[in-house]
Amino acid sequence: MPRQSEHLPLIRNIATLAGLDARRKKAEVVGDFLLYFQSFSPPSMSFSSSSSSSSAAARLAVTLGHLAPQHASFGTADCAAAALTTQQPAKGNKLKYTHDIASTILTREQRRFYEDNGFLLVKKLIDPSVLNEIKDHFVALCNGEKERFSTTTVMRDVTLAKQKGLKGERAVTKVQDFQDDPDLFRYCQLPEVLKYVQCFTGPNIRTIHTMLINKPPDVGPTGRHPLHQDLVYFPMEPANRICCSWTAMEPVTRANGCLVVLPGTHKGELLEHGYPEWEGGVNKAYHGIKSAQQEKGDLVYLEMEPGDTVFFHPILIHGSGANKTSGYRKAISGHYASAGECSYIDVTGGPREELAREIEEMAKAKLRTDEHIKIQDIWRMKSRLVQGEDVTLI
Ligand SMILES: O=C(O)CCC(=O)C(=O)O
């Protein structure tokens, strides 16, 4: 039986909004409807297409610069500078994707890199022993040896869901919304993570979304994650004060489905998303960018070691490939928003509406109610203050 959330008062409010029978166990019901919109299963997309040699050279320069150590030596700083010159004409650009606090934490090159590219990779940020403890907890949850909180959702890839007899971490592709689980949520509270997160959100920080993504072997094409922009899920603004931290828990390579990004796309608009028309099935609420096929030439593959962490902007186009190896690929991520500058918005009429309405409808169906449950309330329930104070995001 899952453990109940600490957030019962808020859950009760939402349950009341939904007109639930007061005799029902609210936490369990809300946990159930979360399962609908959390049932992300990666549809397929091939990232193997080749691009022109000039863009390949640019990508290499970007990657080399980007992978430079945090406090770059003379040689690597040169490399980073070359990458920046190659990638974008950065001079004179106003700094708008990083918070002012970044000037005391990031190197000039790191800050410029994020401004120009929309992501920043920090190598060896987290001690692998911490990640191993988190991994052990995840495996114990998968094996049913640890109780899960009612608000946490355990999910299977659509391919795995059709297979019988799979057990443990072999069968689970994601554990999501672990804000109430201290053994997993400790990742989002790590000082070394928040030190960087505040460079993008500012000092008051709320987590808005949490995931541990597992790619077991032999999943097949549905193990891929379509190119998308995370903002399509978030009913809050401004986007520049939202960011994701994504940490490799195991060596992450092109062969086992590393993260891929399209540098600079954070400067664009939130694009139309929808279900890809792919074989093998697509799970509920797993949307990809409709125009993604045209953009594939500029992809950068982020191969990472355990503890390496990439921070990225919610409009940055990204996805991941299938795991074609016999091992696992695990990563843990948090999404954070400024609790001092972000506020909930009405998503009617924009690219977020379709997904928001779909999520709301799924929640209504699951709760067997005709009452409307606002997308903002669903996200309110998921978020948790991790640094500073609540000013706007309440
Ligand atoms: O970890 C992955 O494979 C991709 C995760 C991702 O892009 C997401 O959940 O937004």
The ligand as a MOL file (V3000), in Angstrom:
LIG
                    3D

  0  0  0     0  0            999 V3000
M  V30 BEGIN CTAB
M  V30 COUNTS 10 9 0 0 0
M  V30 BEGIN ATOM
M  V30 1 O 15.9860 11.0130 -19.8210 0
M  V30 2 C 15.5380 10.9770 -20.9600 0
M  V30 3 O 15.7110 10.0260 -21.6730 0
M  V30 4 C 14.7760 12.1420 -21.5390 0
M  V30 5 C 14.1040 12.9320 -20.5070 0
M  V30 6 C 13.3920 14.1090 -21.0670 0
M  V30 7 O 13.7340 14.6580 -22.0440 0
M  V30 8 C 12.2140 14.5980 -20.3940 0
M  V30 9 O 11.6180 13.8520 -19.6240 0
M  V30 10 O 11.8260 15.7610 -20.6350 0
M  V30 END ATOM
M  V30 BEGIN BOND
M  V30 1 2 1 2
M  V30 2 1 2 3
M  V30 3 1 2 4
M  V30 4 1 4 5
M  V30 5 1 5 6
M  V30 6 2 6 7
M  V30 7 1 6 8
M  V30 8 2 8 9
M  V30 9 1 8 10
M  V30 END BOND
M  V30 END CTAB
M  END
